[in-house]
């Protein structure tokens, strides 16, 4: 992390390694956005770095099946201090016209709260930064039910005007940050 050139060389080396028994643990599958960006910026070819098929990433991202991305804004909710100002989600819009949008994947960023957290600790930690944050994903119907039906919040959807390549890049970057914890 203190030597960018060494990091770049180590990254390129990791991307060119042969696939082991678990393809999802390969560097190309763990860092697909970094792989896409370096491939385009350095002009890497499939002969110089063999592309790897990443089953978990492909399944999660519906890779190639997401026609677009939307930002969902859930209006504020006074019944929960963490929701006074609303909430945003990223939604992966499927190309499948026969499938309901409620089954589309949505990505959420929020506090990682332990089950059974008492209300006083929840308020204290929430006000003073006692929680770590992280990304999670669920089918959109979960958020629609929670925000729209149970809390009666307005849900506003804004489809982003992105090219298919940009959609793929955002999905790849989202995959890289998924499951990480942030202070």
Beta strands, then each sheet from edge to edge (+ up, - down):
strand 1: 66-74
strand 2: 87-94
strand 3: 105-111
strand 4: 133-139
strand 5: 155-159
strand 6: 181-182
sheet 1: 5+ 1- 2+ 3- 4+ 6-
end
